Amino acid sequence: MPKTPRAPSPVGTFAVGDKVRVKYGVRDSDYPDMPMGGWAGSIAEVHKKEGMCVIRWSPQTLAAIHPVVKQRCEKDGTVLETYWLGDDDLEPDPGGPLKIEQPTEITTAPLSPKDRDDRIRIAFGLTSNDPLPDVNNATLVAYREYLAKTLKFPFWAKHSAESGHPERVKVIGLGDADEEPMIDETYGILCEARVEDQVFTPPLYELEYAKPNRQLIDYCYWFHNWG
């Protein structure tokens, strides 16, 4: 679906297929720190009663707009390719090179430790403008480094009885920091767990944790949903 419509304009000026550009001074209604002046595209829908149009942006515009806009759309699940605007926000496209208005100041909302996605962004050193990264070897290494610094070992966890190991295990670490990190792209970050005198290396996502280890619960959520 296109983004939230802006305030209506009383006059229907454009027709489907018309080439248009956004007037300078118009701002993104979802991200007010982002100007849209100079964005170019064609009219995909006309709603004359409301004085609104749906614009489908040109490939040149999509390639030229500020990368933060793309990051925010990906993060928030909003459509980048189309947008609602009023007739009075648009003008006919004269052709020629694009002259896109650039932001003078980008507002970055603070990360909230109460928000699970934000806690994961903190683990990766990201900002509120950034989408969560996919699971791959590089991001697993980065997440392991964060957990190695923030977790307090040892701690108790529950382990699936179906794995053949006892249900309650003591997690003693994430491996030696001076050696190759224990990471598998299929199973994610591995840990060292002890049962009596036996040490084994289960994947972190197979364990269940008490509330003090919220970082691990966040990791499991990320691993399952972005893997």
C-alpha positions, 0 to 999 in steps of 0.5 A: 500500500502507498504511504499515508495520504497528505492533506487533500488539494481541491483541484484535480490537475494531473492524469494517469501517466503524466510525468511530474516532479515534486515541488521544492519545500515538500517534505515526507509526511512520515519522515519530516526531516526528509525533503522530497523536492525534485523527486520525479515519477509518473502518475499511477492513480488519480483521486480527483475528489480528494485532489490526490495522486499516487506517484510511481518514482522513476528509477533515476529518483530511486537511485538518487534519494538519500540512503536513510530514506531507503533504510527507514522504509525497509525498517518500517515496512513502508513502500518506497516505490510509490507515494501519495501527494496532493496536486499542489505538491506537484508540477509537470516534469520538464525533463533533464537532470534531476535536482533532488533536494537534500536533507540539511539535518537528519533526525535519529531517534534514540534507541530504547532498551525497552524495545527488542529490535532496538536492543538488537541494534545496540548489539550491532552498533546500529541507529534507529534508522537501520534495519536489523541485519540478516543472519550470516557469518559476519553478523554472527561473529559480531553478535558473538563478540557482543554477547561475550562482553555483556553476558556473565558466566556461568549461568544455568539454562534449560536444554531440549531433552530431545537432543540427548543431553540432560535438560538443565545445563551450566553454560560456562562460555562462548569458547576461547576468544583467542581461537576461532569463534564457535559459529555455524551458519546453520546453527548459529553461535555455539556455547560451551555447556557443562553437565557434571564432568562433561562439556559439550557445545550446543547452539545458543538457540536450543537453550532456554534462559532465565530473565536476567539473560535477556540478551540471549532471548533477543539473540534467539529472536533475531536468529530465528526471524532473520536467518 
